[in-house]
Amino acid sequence: MISTLPIMSFLNDQSMFNFFQLINALYEYRSIIITTNKDFTNWGNFFFDDNIAVPIVDRIIHHSHIFMMGGESYRLK
């Protein structure tokens, strides 16, 4: 489980590469649960590069069940 993904900060290329390798290793072999408050369309900004974000998002959403939850955040109260 990877919780609140946007809070994580990928400060360098090696960190982004390691995250991609983790997702790639788990892809089609294990379950992955990710919680985030960002749309997939904004992940290019988060990873600083669409060339990194697109393959990661592709592997995450393939065979996935996405639950969009609305309402106010309890963290902001």
C-alpha positions in Angstrom: 0.0 0.0 0.0 1.3 3.4 -1.0 -0.6 6.1 1.0 -1.0 9.7 0.0 1.4 9.5 -3.0 1.6 13.3 -3.7 3.2 13.8 -0.3 6.1 11.7 -1.4 8.8 13.8 -3.0 10.8 12.4 -5.9 13.8 14.7 -5.6 16.0 13.0 -8.2 16.0 10.7 -11.2 17.1 7.7 -9.1 14.0 8.0 -6.8 11.7 8.2 -9.8 13.5 5.2 -11.4 13.2 3.2 -8.2 9.4 4.0 -7.9 9.0 2.9 -11.6 10.9 -0.3 -10.9 8.7 -1.0 -7.9 5.5 -0.5 -9.9 6.9 -2.5 -12.8 7.9 -5.4 -10.6 4.5 -5.6 -9.0 2.6 -5.1 -12.3 0.3 -8.1 -13.0 1.9 -10.1 -10.1 0.7 -8.4 -7.0 -2.0 -6.0 -5.8 -1.2 -2.3 -5.3 -3.3 0.1 -3.3 -2.5 3.8 -3.8 -4.2 6.7 -2.1 -3.9 10.1 -3.6 -5.7 13.4 -3.9 -4.4 14.1 -7.4 -5.9 13.1 -10.8 -3.8 11.0 -13.1 -3.7 14.0 -15.4 -1.6 15.8 -12.8 1.0 13.1 -12.3 3.3 14.6 -15.0 3.8 17.6 -12.8 4.4 15.4 -9.7 7.0 13.3 -11.4 8.4 16.4 -13.3 8.2 14.5 -16.5 5.3 13.0 -18.5 7.7 10.4 -19.9 8.0 8.9 -16.4 4.4 9.5 -15.4 2.7 7.9 -18.4 4.2 4.4 -18.1 3.6 4.4 -14.3 0.0 5.4 -14.7 -0.4 2.9 -17.5 0.7 0.0 -15.3 -1.3 1.2 -12.3 -4.7 1.6 -14.1 -4.4 -1.5 -16.3 -6.7 -4.2 -14.6 -7.5 -1.7 -11.8 -10.6 -0.7 -9.9 -10.5 3.0 -9.3 -12.7 4.4 -6.5 -13.3 8.2 -6.7 -14.3 9.5 -3.4 -15.7 13.0 -2.9 -16.4 15.3 0.0 -14.4 17.3 2.4 -11.1 16.0 3.6 -10.9 15.1 7.3 -7.3 16.4 7.3 -8.4 19.9 6.5 -10.9 20.1 9.4 
